[in-house]
């Protein structure tokens, strides 16, 4: 019996959508694994990456504030 072929929205790989497949219908079985099980190919942010992101956001806010002050002042 053939199952419909779907393209995974996470990794772009094609997979058979079986009726008993756990997780999302638009994700392959590998990408349907819960995050704490460390799925292969999934983007995972570690603490350093999160810290960098916070610094970038803070810097961006500062620059925008600077621009607003300059325009108003
Ligand atoms: Zn996938």
PDB file of the backbone (N, CA, C, O) and the ligand in Angstrom, with CONECT records:
HET     ZN  A 101       1
ATOM      1  N   UNK A   1       0.840  -1.203   0.000  1.00  0.00           N
ATOM      2  CA  UNK A   1       0.000   0.000   0.000  1.00  0.00           C
ATOM      3  C   UNK A   1       0.869   1.244   0.000  1.00  0.00           C
ATOM      4  O   UNK A   1       1.814   1.358   0.780  1.00  0.00           O
ATOM      5  N   UNK A   2       0.538   2.170  -0.881  1.00  0.00           N
ATOM      6  CA  UNK A   2       1.351   3.379  -0.990  1.00  0.00           C
ATOM      7  C   UNK A   2       0.781   4.483  -0.117  1.00  0.00           C
ATOM      8  O   UNK A   2      -0.433   4.661  -0.014  1.00  0.00           O
ATOM      9  N   UNK A   3       1.694   5.221   0.510  1.00  0.00           N
ATOM     10  CA  UNK A   3       1.282   6.368   1.317  1.00  0.00           C
ATOM     11  C   UNK A   3       1.609   7.645   0.558  1.00  0.00           C
ATOM     12  O   UNK A   3       2.517   7.653  -0.274  1.00  0.00           O
ATOM     13  N   UNK A   4       0.883   8.728   0.832  1.00  0.00           N
ATOM     14  CA  UNK A   4       1.189   9.993   0.142  1.00  0.00           C
ATOM     15  C   UNK A   4       2.583  10.481   0.507  1.00  0.00           C
ATOM     16  O   UNK A   4       3.000  10.400   1.662  1.00  0.00           O
ATOM     17  N   UNK A   5       3.313  10.998  -0.513  1.00  0.00           N
ATOM     18  CA  UNK A   5       4.650  11.526  -0.286  1.00  0.00           C
ATOM     19  C   UNK A   5       4.548  13.003   0.062  1.00  0.00           C
ATOM     20  O   UNK A   5       3.970  13.798  -0.679  1.00  0.00           O
ATOM     21  N   UNK A   6       5.119  13.345   1.198  1.00  0.00           N
ATOM     22  CA  UNK A   6       5.109  14.745   1.652  1.00  0.00           C
ATOM     23  C   UNK A   6       6.543  15.257   1.721  1.00  0.00           C
ATOM     24  O   UNK A   6       7.489  14.480   1.847  1.00  0.00           O
ATOM     25  N   UNK A   7       6.689  16.583   1.636  1.00  0.00           N
ATOM     26  CA  UNK A   7       7.999  17.190   1.809  1.00  0.00           C
ATOM     27  C   UNK A   7       8.063  17.813   3.199  1.00  0.00           C
ATOM     28  O   UNK A   7       7.199  18.601   3.585  1.00  0.00           O
ATOM     29  N   UNK A   8       9.091  17.449   3.932  1.00  0.00           N
ATOM     30  CA  UNK A   8       9.251  17.936   5.297  1.00  0.00           C
ATOM     31  C   UNK A   8       9.528  19.444   5.286  1.00  0.00           C
ATOM     32  O   UNK A   8      10.385  19.914   4.538  1.00  0.00           O
ATOM     33  N   UNK A   9       8.803  20.197   6.117  1.00  0.00           N
ATOM     34  CA  UNK A   9       8.979  21.642   6.151  1.00  0.00           C
ATOM     35  C   UNK A   9      10.253  22.028   6.905  1.00  0.00           C
ATOM     36  O   UNK A   9      10.708  23.169   6.815  1.00  0.00           O
ATOM     37  N   UNK A  10      10.820  21.091   7.636  1.00  0.00           N
ATOM     38  CA  UNK A  10      12.006  21.406   8.431  1.00  0.00           C
ATOM     39  C   UNK A  10      13.279  21.129   7.647  1.00  0.00           C
ATOM     40  O   UNK A  10      14.137  22.004   7.533  1.00  0.00           O
ATOM     41  N   UNK A  11      13.413  19.918   7.102  1.00  0.00           N
ATOM     42  CA  UNK A  11      14.666  19.557   6.439  1.00  0.00           C
ATOM     43  C   UNK A  11      14.503  19.453   4.930  1.00  0.00           C
ATOM     44  O   UNK A  11      15.498  19.301   4.222  1.00  0.00           O
ATOM     45  N   UNK A  12      13.263  19.532   4.411  1.00  0.00           N
ATOM     46  CA  UNK A  12      13.047  19.517   2.967  1.00  0.00           C
ATOM     47  C   UNK A  12      13.090  18.139   2.347  1.00  0.00           C
ATOM     48  O   UNK A  12      12.976  18.009   1.128  1.00  0.00           O
ATOM     49  N   UNK A  13      13.250  17.114   3.153  1.00  0.00           N
ATOM     50  CA  UNK A  13      13.301  15.760   2.624  1.00  0.00           C
ATOM     51  C   UNK A  13      11.903  15.205   2.425  1.00  0.00           C
ATOM     52  O   UNK A  13      10.972  15.544   3.155  1.00  0.00           O
ATOM     53  N   UNK A  14      11.773  14.338   1.417  1.00  0.00           N
ATOM     54  CA  UNK A  14      10.482  13.713   1.186  1.00  0.00           C
ATOM     55  C   UNK A  14      10.315  12.502   2.090  1.00  0.00           C
ATOM     56  O   UNK A  14      11.267  11.773   2.370  1.00  0.00           O
ATOM     57  N   UNK A  15       9.087  12.307   2.537  1.00  0.00           N
ATOM     58  CA  UNK A  15       8.812  11.158   3.390  1.00  0.00           C
ATOM     59  C   UNK A  15       7.399  10.666   3.144  1.00  0.00           C
ATOM     60  O   UNK A  15       6.552  11.402   2.638  1.00  0.00           O
ATOM     61  N   UNK A  16       7.151   9.406   3.508  1.00  0.00           N
ATOM     62  CA  UNK A  16       5.816   8.839   3.377  1.00  0.00           C
ATOM     63  C   UNK A  16       4.986   9.235   4.586  1.00  0.00           C
ATOM     64  O   UNK A  16       5.378   9.018   5.732  1.00  0.00           O
ATOM     65  N   UNK A  17       3.833   9.820   4.303  1.00  0.00           N
ATOM     66  CA  UNK A  17       2.944  10.191   5.398  1.00  0.00           C
ATOM     67  C   UNK A  17       2.080   8.990   5.751  1.00  0.00           C
ATOM     68  O   UNK A  17       1.051   8.732   5.128  1.00  0.00           O
ATOM     69  N   UNK A  18       2.529   8.266   6.768  1.00  0.00           N
ATOM     70  CA  UNK A  18       1.763   7.102   7.208  1.00  0.00           C
ATOM     71  C   UNK A  18       0.729   7.534   8.239  1.00  0.00           C
ATOM     72  O   UNK A  18       0.961   8.447   9.032  1.00  0.00           O
ATOM     73  N   UNK A  19      -0.427   6.852   8.209  1.00  0.00           N
ATOM     74  CA  UNK A  19      -1.522   7.239   9.124  1.00  0.00           C
ATOM     75  C   UNK A  19      -1.100   7.200  10.590  1.00  0.00           C
ATOM     76  O   UNK A  19      -1.619   7.969  11.400  1.00  0.00           O
ATOM     77  N   UNK A  20      -0.172   6.323  10.940  1.00  0.00           N
ATOM     78  CA  UNK A  20       0.193   6.203  12.352  1.00  0.00           C
ATOM     79  C   UNK A  20       1.454   6.988  12.681  1.00  0.00           C
ATOM     80  O   UNK A  20       2.033   6.830  13.755  1.00  0.00           O
ATOM     81  N   UNK A  21       1.885   7.855  11.726  1.00  0.00           N
ATOM     82  CA  UNK A  21       3.100   8.628  11.986  1.00  0.00           C
ATOM     83  C   UNK A  21       2.872   9.614  13.132  1.00  0.00           C
ATOM     84  O   UNK A  21       1.919  10.393  13.108  1.00  0.00           O
ATOM     85  N   UNK A  22       3.745   9.576  14.128  1.00  0.00           N
ATOM     86  CA  UNK A  22       3.598  10.540  15.225  1.00  0.00           C
ATOM     87  C   UNK A  22       4.065  11.930  14.819  1.00  0.00           C
ATOM     88  O   UNK A  22       4.823  12.077  13.861  1.00  0.00           O
ATOM     89  N   UNK A  23       3.621  12.940  15.536  1.00  0.00           N
ATOM     90  CA  UNK A  23       4.077  14.306  15.283  1.00  0.00           C
ATOM     91  C   UNK A  23       3.314  14.992  14.169  1.00  0.00           C
ATOM     92  O   UNK A  23       2.191  14.614  13.835  1.00  0.00           O
ATOM     93  N   UNK A  24       3.951  16.017  13.596  1.00  0.00           N
ATOM     94  CA  UNK A  24       3.283  16.839  12.594  1.00  0.00           C
ATOM     95  C   UNK A  24       3.162  16.120  11.260  1.00  0.00           C
ATOM     96  O   UNK A  24       4.014  15.304  10.907  1.00  0.00           O
ATOM     97  N   UNK A  25       2.093  16.427  10.514  1.00  0.00           N
ATOM     98  CA  UNK A  25       1.879  15.795   9.218  1.00  0.00           C
ATOM     99  C   UNK A  25       2.805  16.367   8.162  1.00  0.00           C
ATOM    100  O   UNK A  25       3.034  15.735   7.131  1.00  0.00           O
ATOM    101  N   UNK A  26       3.346  17.569   8.409  1.00  0.00           N
ATOM    102  CA  UNK A  26       4.220  18.184   7.414  1.00  0.00           C
ATOM    103  C   UNK A  26       5.697  18.087   7.807  1.00  0.00           C
ATOM    104  O   UNK A  26       6.534  18.833   7.299  1.00  0.00           O
ATOM    105  N   UNK A  27       6.002  17.162   8.711  1.00  0.00           N
ATOM    106  CA  UNK A  27       7.402  16.943   9.093  1.00  0.00           C
ATOM    107  C   UNK A  27       7.726  15.468   8.980  1.00  0.00           C
ATOM    108  O   UNK A  27       6.896  14.612   9.285  1.00  0.00           O
ATOM    109  N   UNK A  28       8.958  15.173   8.533  1.00  0.00           N
ATOM    110  CA  UNK A  28       9.376  13.792   8.425  1.00  0.00           C
ATOM    111  C   UNK A  28       9.536  13.207   9.836  1.00  0.00           C
ATOM    112  O   UNK A  28       9.652  13.957  10.805  1.00  0.00           O
ATOM    113  N   UNK A  29       9.541  11.896   9.953  1.00  0.00           N
ATOM    114  CA  UNK A  29       9.635  11.271  11.280  1.00  0.00           C
ATOM    115  C   UNK A  29      10.825  11.771  12.083  1.00  0.00           C
ATOM    116  O   UNK A  29      10.730  11.932  13.300  1.00  0.00           O
ATOM    117  N   UNK A  30      11.962  12.022  11.402  1.00  0.00           N
ATOM    118  CA  UNK A  30      13.156  12.479  12.108  1.00  0.00           C
ATOM    119  C   UNK A  30      12.924  13.847  12.747  1.00  0.00           C
ATOM    120  O   UNK A  30      13.369  14.095  13.868  1.00  0.00           O
ATOM    121  N   UNK A  31      12.228  14.733  12.033  1.00  0.00           N
ATOM    122  CA  UNK A  31      12.005  16.093  12.523  1.00  0.00           C
ATOM    123  C   UNK A  31      10.782  16.173  13.432  1.00  0.00           C
ATOM    124  O   UNK A  31      10.477  17.237  13.969  1.00  0.00           O
ATOM    125  N   UNK A  32      10.084  15.057  13.606  1.00  0.00           N
ATOM    126  CA  UNK A  32       8.930  15.042  14.490  1.00  0.00           C
ATOM    127  C   UNK A  32       9.319  14.670  15.918  1.00  0.00           C
ATOM    128  O   UNK A  32       8.507  14.744  16.840  1.00  0.00           O
ATOM    129  N   UNK A  33      10.579  14.268  16.080  1.00  0.00           N
ATOM    130  CA  UNK A  33      11.043  13.900  17.412  1.00  0.00           C
ATOM    131  C   UNK A  33      11.058  15.146  18.291  1.00  0.00           C
ATOM    132  O   UNK A  33      11.528  16.200  17.862  1.00  0.00           O
ATOM    133  N   UNK A  34      10.551  15.034  19.507  1.00  0.00           N
ATOM    134  CA  UNK A  34      10.561  16.194  20.414  1.00  0.00           C
ATOM    135  C   UNK A  34      11.945  16.781  20.599  1.00  0.00           C
ATOM    136  O   UNK A  34      12.947  16.073  20.496  1.00  0.00           O
ATOM    137  N   UNK A  35      12.000  18.074  20.872  1.00  0.00           N
ATOM    138  CA  UNK A  35      13.268  18.795  20.915  1.00  0.00           C
ATOM    139  C   UNK A  35      14.252  18.243  21.929  1.00  0.00           C
ATOM    140  O   UNK A  35      15.456  18.209  21.674  1.00  0.00           O
ATOM    141  N   UNK A  36      13.751  17.812  23.076  1.00  0.00           N
ATOM    142  CA  UNK A  36      14.683  17.350  24.103  1.00  0.00           C
ATOM    143  C   UNK A  36      15.308  16.012  23.745  1.00  0.00           C
ATOM    144  O   UNK A  36      16.194  15.537  24.455  1.00  0.00           O
ATOM    145  N   UNK A  37      14.858  15.395  22.650  1.00  0.00           N
ATOM    146  CA  UNK A  37      15.478  14.156  22.197  1.00  0.00           C
ATOM    147  C   UNK A  37      16.579  14.450  21.173  1.00  0.00           C
ATOM    148  O   UNK A  37      17.145  13.522  20.596  1.00  0.00           O
ATOM    149  N   UNK A  38      16.883  15.722  20.944  1.00  0.00           N
ATOM    150  CA  UNK A  38      17.926  16.163  20.023  1.00  0.00           C
ATOM    151  C   UNK A  38      17.788  15.561  18.639  1.00  0.00           C
ATOM    152  O   UNK A  38      18.582  14.695  18.270  1.00  0.00           O
ATOM    153  N   UNK A  39      16.807  15.991  17.863  1.00  0.00           N
ATOM    154  CA  UNK A  39      16.613  15.468  16.515  1.00  0.00           C
ATOM    155  C   UNK A  39      17.783  15.806  15.598  1.00  0.00           C
ATOM    156  O   UNK A  39      18.384  16.875  15.699  1.00  0.00           O
ATOM    157  N   UNK A  40      18.092  14.875  14.706  1.00  0.00           N
ATOM    158  CA  UNK A  40      19.199  15.080  13.781  1.00  0.00           C
ATOM    159  C   UNK A  40      18.813  16.143  12.758  1.00  0.00           C
ATOM    160  O   UNK A  40      17.723  16.089  12.190  1.00  0.00           O
ATOM    161  N   UNK A  41      19.681  17.088  12.526  1.00  0.00           N
ATOM    162  CA  UNK A  41      19.432  18.096  11.496  1.00  0.00           C
ATOM    163  C   UNK A  41      18.627  19.278  11.987  1.00  0.00           C
ATOM    164  O   UNK A  41      18.459  20.252  11.253  1.00  0.00           O
ATOM    165  N   UNK A  42      18.125  19.220  13.204  1.00  0.00           N
ATOM    166  CA  UNK A  42      17.346  20.346  13.718  1.00  0.00           C
ATOM    167  C   UNK A  42      18.281  21.404  14.260  1.00  0.00           C
ATOM    168  O   UNK A  42      19.332  21.109  14.830  1.00  0.00           O
ATOM    169  N   UNK A  43      17.866  22.652  14.066  1.00  0.00           N
ATOM    170  CA  UNK A  43      18.695  23.737  14.566  1.00  0.00           C
ATOM    171  C   UNK A  43      18.505  23.867  16.072  1.00  0.00           C
ATOM    172  O   UNK A  43      17.382  24.012  16.555  1.00  0.00           O
ATOM    173  N   UNK A  44      19.581  23.815  16.788  1.00  0.00           N
ATOM    174  CA  UNK A  44      19.506  23.866  18.232  1.00  0.00           C
ATOM    175  C   UNK A  44      20.316  25.060  18.712  1.00  0.00           C
ATOM    176  O   UNK A  44      21.471  25.220  18.317  1.00  0.00           O
ATOM    177  N   UNK A  45      19.737  25.888  19.548  1.00  0.00           N
ATOM    178  CA  UNK A  45      20.462  27.042  20.056  1.00  0.00           C
ATOM    179  C   UNK A  45      21.069  26.699  21.405  1.00  0.00           C
ATOM    180  O   UNK A  45      20.373  26.271  22.325  1.00  0.00           O
ATOM    181  N   UNK A  46      22.351  26.890  21.508  1.00  0.00           N
ATOM    182  CA  UNK A  46      22.952  26.669  22.818  1.00  0.00           C
ATOM    183  C   UNK A  46      23.026  27.995  23.562  1.00  0.00           C
ATOM    184  O   UNK A  46      22.642  29.035  23.027  1.00  0.00           O
ATOM    185  N   UNK A  47      23.508  27.958  24.768  1.00  0.00           N
ATOM    186  CA  UNK A  47      23.494  29.133  25.638  1.00  0.00           C
ATOM    187  C   UNK A  47      24.290  30.286  25.034  1.00  0.00           C
ATOM    188  O   UNK A  47      23.880  31.442  25.137  1.00  0.00           O
ATOM    189  N   UNK A  48      25.429  29.979  24.403  1.00  0.00           N
ATOM    190  CA  UNK A  48      26.276  31.027  23.824  1.00  0.00           C
ATOM    191  C   UNK A  48      25.533  31.748  22.710  1.00  0.00           C
ATOM    192  O   UNK A  48      25.574  32.975  22.615  1.00  0.00           O
ATOM    193  N   UNK A  49      24.860  30.983  21.872  1.00  0.00           N
ATOM    194  CA  UNK A  49      24.138  31.569  20.751  1.00  0.00           C
ATOM    195  C   UNK A  49      23.022  32.478  21.254  1.00  0.00           C
ATOM    196  O   UNK A  49      22.792  33.557  20.707  1.00  0.00           O
ATOM    197  N   UNK A  50      22.324  32.025  22.317  1.00  0.00           N
ATOM    198  CA  UNK A  50      21.258  32.844  22.899  1.00  0.00           C
ATOM    199  C   UNK A  50      21.826  34.142  23.459  1.00  0.00           C
ATOM    200  O   UNK A  50      21.228  35.207  23.308  1.00  0.00           O
ATOM    201  N   UNK A  51      22.987  34.046  24.107  1.00  0.00           N
ATOM    202  CA  UNK A  51      23.626  35.223  24.693  1.00  0.00           C
ATOM    203  C   UNK A  51      23.978  36.216  23.589  1.00  0.00           C
ATOM    204  O   UNK A  51      23.717  37.412  23.724  1.00  0.00           O
ATOM    205  N   UNK A  52      24.565  35.732  22.505  1.00  0.00           N
ATOM    206  CA  UNK A  52      24.920  36.588  21.377  1.00  0.00           C
ATOM    207  C   UNK A  52      23.680  37.285  20.823  1.00  0.00           C
ATOM    208  O   UNK A  52      23.719  38.473  20.502  1.00  0.00           O
ATOM    209  N   UNK A  53      22.595  36.550  20.713  1.00  0.00           N
ATOM    210  CA  UNK A  53      21.366  37.101  20.179  1.00  0.00           C
ATOM    211  C   UNK A  53      20.870  38.244  21.066  1.00  0.00           C
ATOM    212  O   UNK A  53      20.408  39.269  20.566  1.00  0.00           O
ATOM    213  N   UNK A  54      20.965  38.063  22.356  1.00  0.00           N
ATOM    214  CA  UNK A  54      20.532  39.108  23.282  1.00  0.00           C
ATOM    215  C   UNK A  54      21.393  40.354  23.107  1.00  0.00           C
ATOM    216  O   UNK A  54      20.880  41.473  23.118  1.00  0.00           O
ATOM    217  N   UNK A  55      22.694  40.163  22.946  1.00  0.00           N
ATOM    218  CA  UNK A  55      23.587  41.308  22.773  1.00  0.00           C
ATOM    219  C   UNK A  55      23.286  42.043  21.475  1.00  0.00           C
ATOM    220  O   UNK A  55      23.296  43.273  21.436  1.00  0.00           O
ATOM    221  N   UNK A  56      23.021  41.292  20.420  1.00  0.00           N
ATOM    222  CA  UNK A  56      22.691  41.901  19.130  1.00  0.00           C
ATOM    223  C   UNK A  56      21.402  42.695  19.248  1.00  0.00           C
ATOM    224  O   UNK A  56      21.306  43.809  18.734  1.00  0.00           O
ATOM    225  N   UNK A  57      20.420  42.132  19.918  1.00  0.00           N
ATOM    226  CA  UNK A  57      19.149  42.840  20.091  1.00  0.00           C
ATOM    227  C   UNK A  57      19.331  44.110  20.907  1.00  0.00           C
ATOM    228  O   UNK A  57      18.750  45.144  20.580  1.00  0.00           O
ATOM    229  N   UNK A  58      20.124  44.044  21.955  1.00  0.00           N
ATOM    230  CA  UNK A  58      20.364  45.211  22.790  1.00  0.00           C
ATOM    231  C   UNK A  58      21.059  46.298  21.981  1.00  0.00           C
ATOM    232  O   UNK A  58      20.715  47.475  22.089  1.00  0.00           O
ATOM    233  N   UNK A  59      22.041  45.901  21.167  1.00  0.00           N
ATOM    234  CA  UNK A  59      22.764  46.842  20.330  1.00  0.00           C
ATOM    235  C   UNK A  59      21.823  47.471  19.312  1.00  0.00           C
ATOM    236  O   UNK A  59      21.893  48.671  19.045  1.00  0.00           O
ATOM    237  N   UNK A  60      20.944  46.651  18.749  1.00  0.00           N
ATOM    238  CA  UNK A  60      20.004  47.156  17.740  1.00  0.00           C
ATOM    239  C   UNK A  60      19.060  48.190  18.373  1.00  0.00           C
ATOM    240  O   UNK A  60      18.775  49.230  17.778  1.00  0.00           O
ATOM    241  N   UNK A  61      18.584  47.890  19.578  1.00  0.00           N
ATOM    242  CA  UNK A  61      17.699  48.837  20.262  1.00  0.00           C
ATOM    243  C   UNK A  61      18.419  50.159  20.524  1.00  0.00           C
ATOM    244  O   UNK A  61      17.833  51.232  20.381  1.00  0.00           O
ATOM    245  N   UNK A  62      19.698  50.072  20.909  1.00  0.00           N
ATOM    246  CA  UNK A  62      20.474  51.263  21.217  1.00  0.00           C
ATOM    247  C   UNK A  62      20.627  52.127  19.967  1.00  0.00           C
ATOM    248  O   UNK A  62      20.469  53.347  20.023  1.00  0.00           O
ATOM    249  N   UNK A  63      20.936  51.486  18.840  1.00  0.00           N
ATOM    250  CA  UNK A  63      21.122  52.208  17.580  1.00  0.00           C
ATOM    251  C   UNK A  63      19.831  52.893  17.168  1.00  0.00           C
ATOM    252  O   UNK A  63      19.845  54.048  16.744  1.00  0.00           O
ATOM    253  N   UNK A  64      18.711  52.183  17.291  1.00  0.00           N
ATOM    254  CA  UNK A  64      17.415  52.770  16.906  1.00  0.00           C
ATOM    255  C   UNK A  64      17.094  53.962  17.794  1.00  0.00           C
ATOM    256  O   UNK A  64      16.593  54.982  17.322  1.00  0.00           O
ATOM    257  N   UNK A  65      17.390  53.826  19.102  1.00  0.00           N
ATOM    258  CA  UNK A  65      17.135  54.918  20.031  1.00  0.00           C
ATOM    259  C   UNK A  65      17.994  56.129  19.656  1.00  0.00           C
ATOM    260  O   UNK A  65      17.519  57.264  19.671  1.00  0.00           O
ATOM    261  N   UNK A  66      19.244  55.878  19.323  1.00  0.00           N
ATOM    262  CA  UNK A  66      20.147  56.935  18.899  1.00  0.00           C
ATOM    263  C   UNK A  66      19.585  57.688  17.697  1.00  0.00           C
ATOM    264  O   UNK A  66      19.589  58.919  17.654  1.00  0.00           O
ATOM    265  N   UNK A  67      19.101  56.917  16.721  1.00  0.00           N
ATOM    266  CA  UNK A  67      18.581  57.517  15.496  1.00  0.00           C
ATOM    267  C   UNK A  67      17.370  58.385  15.798  1.00  0.00           C
ATOM    268  O   UNK A  67      17.222  59.471  15.238  1.00  0.00           O
ATOM    269  N   UNK A  68      16.493  57.897  16.695  1.00  0.00           N
ATOM    270  CA  UNK A  68      15.277  58.653  17.029  1.00  0.00           C
ATOM    271  C   UNK A  68      15.648  59.954  17.732  1.00  0.00           C
ATOM    272  O   UNK A  68      15.088  61.013  17.447  1.00  0.00           O
ATOM    273  N   UNK A  69      16.601  59.856  18.654  1.00  0.00           N
ATOM    274  CA  UNK A  69      17.007  61.065  19.378  1.00  0.00           C
ATOM    275  C   UNK A  69      17.590  62.098  18.431  1.00  0.00           C
ATOM    276  O   UNK A  69      17.313  63.294  18.523  1.00  0.00           O
ATOM    277  N   UNK A  70      18.426  61.580  17.500  1.00  0.00           N
ATOM    278  CA  UNK A  70      19.069  62.488  16.563  1.00  0.00           C
ATOM    279  C   UNK A  70      18.022  63.209  15.697  1.00  0.00           C
ATOM    280  O   UNK A  70      18.118  64.407  15.430  1.00  0.00           O
ATOM    281  N   UNK A  71      17.004  62.414  15.268  1.00  0.00           N
ATOM    282  CA  UNK A  71      16.001  62.996  14.394  1.00  0.00           C
ATOM    283  C   UNK A  71      15.172  64.041  15.142  1.00  0.00           C
ATOM    284  O   UNK A  71      14.820  65.077  14.579  1.00  0.00           O
ATOM    285  N   UNK A  72      14.860  63.766  16.413  1.00  0.00           N
ATOM    286  CA  UNK A  72      14.032  64.687  17.181  1.00  0.00           C
ATOM    287  C   UNK A  72      14.829  65.866  17.724  1.00  0.00           C
ATOM    288  O   UNK A  72      14.311  66.973  17.874  1.00  0.00           O
ATOM    289  N   UNK A  73      16.117  65.600  18.018  1.00  0.00           N
ATOM    290  CA  UNK A  73      16.886  66.655  18.653  1.00  0.00           C
ATOM    291  C   UNK A  73      17.548  67.486  17.598  1.00  0.00           C
ATOM    292  O   UNK A  73      18.255  68.441  17.917  1.00  0.00           O
TER     293      UNK A  73
HETATM  294 ZN    ZN A 101      12.592  16.506   8.199  1.00  0.00          ZN
END
